[in-house]
Amino acid sequence: MALKEQLTQPDFRRLIIGQTVSALGDWMGTLALMYFVLELSGSTTAVGGVLVLRLLPSALGAPVAARVVTRWRRRSVMLTSDLIRVGMALALPIVPWLWWVYVWAFMIEVVGLMFLPARDAAIPFLIGDDREEGKDDHDTGTLEMANGITMATSYGMIPLGAGAFGLILWLSNQAGWEGHWRYVVVFWLDALTYLGSWLAVRAIPDLGPGPGEKLAMERDEQEAGEKHGFINALKLRVVRGVLPGIAVVALGLGALFSLGVVFVKSVINAGQIGFGALVVCFGVGAIVGLLVLHRKTGSLLTQVRIATAVQGVVIASMGGLASKPWSFVGAVLFGAAATSALVGGITYLQESLGGVDRNLALTAFHSVLRFGLALAALLAGGAADLLKEAGGEPLGMAPAQFVLMMSGLVVLAGTFLIRSPRGGRPEPAPT
């Protein structure tokens, strides 16, 4: 009933439709980028550079993103970001040079880092929490369900995006297209999905800020001038409380992202079909996590802690047991736990903050998530490669298996960094 209630709100439904279409293109584009880079370079190291493209925007683009989302209205940020990404996705595959592909892929990530905080900050407004001036009480269940639906538009598109990419490559081969032209089709379809998102956002008359939040933003800008930079987001007690949880969630995601193919192929001997099934199980788990969110009890930070701990246990046991059946079951549990942790973190920031602080906190959230995912993927992959080159088999385990298990234990230990702000209650949202 909660799911149906959210989707009956026309403006929120338009946003979800646009994000679903855009996410489908994102996953097609991500897979195409890896294959395209491999074809251009013939180097797995160059493919690893794709991960760096997801790390650098968070490290270098976050201050720019923070400035944009605190100066422009959310609707303007989202519309402009989508149009810019349309052009970038069209340009990326035209010239089959590695540096050209890297530059445009990097810029797409930077622009995406501006779009996501604006979108997440608008969700409370779209579901009605911010429409009344002076209102600072939030329906946690409603807001969390809305965040879960939004996140499901991304995770739910993983298997569909992979399938669509494979279908396009097959059709391209049947048509006799060779070289980089096979990938041109994928990236241009990705550009069309950004256009679909733009059309959906354009159909929404207003994405906030609400009257109370607008007044707070104007007051903050007049009194504080330039004080609201990205570093200031990290000074907020609420942000410092929840970001360690997001960082360890990213660690788990990054480790699986980096080691998943080798683990499935060489450790549990499931092959390419098995890897595809593992990805599908992860997507199924994300949907399951969404469906059970409204049944949870306890505080949001407790939810983040428990979900993060579950991730750590699942990853460690997947590596330690190296069991094919448990790996597929674990992928479902991992997807559900990741959804619960990330949705809980976003909802906690939305509930606890408002105005400029909310926009900055959500920018920090997405920056840490992306930076942590890429860094963890690089470190996990590098550690496995070093162990393999050294011929090491710690505890009698294959390198990828051992590193995956240790990553899970690190995630589990990281749950102790998640804490409530000092003083008990978080900063109230400005009205």
Beta strands, then each sheet from edge to edge (+ up, - down):
end
